[in-house]
C-alpha cells in the first residue's frame, strides 16, 4: 500500500512540475504588475485546458498527501 502511494505521489509531483513549467508567462513591464490580470476573465481565456489541468493535478496531489498522512498515522 505504501508503494502504491509513493509511486502515485511521485507521478503527481512530476506531472505538477511539468504543468507549472508549461504555464504561459506574462511579460513584465515597469508600469504594470505581473499579477494584475489574474482576477480578470481574460486570464482563463488563454490556455484554459493547461490551467485547469494544473489546478486538478495540484488538488489531487494535495488530497493524496493528506490521505497518505492520515493512513500512516493510524
Secondary structure, DSSP 4 states (H G I P E B T S, - for coil): -HHHHHHHHHHHHHHHHHHHHHSPPPPP-SSS-TTTTTTSTHHHHSSHHHHHHHHHHHHHHHHHHHHHHHHHH-
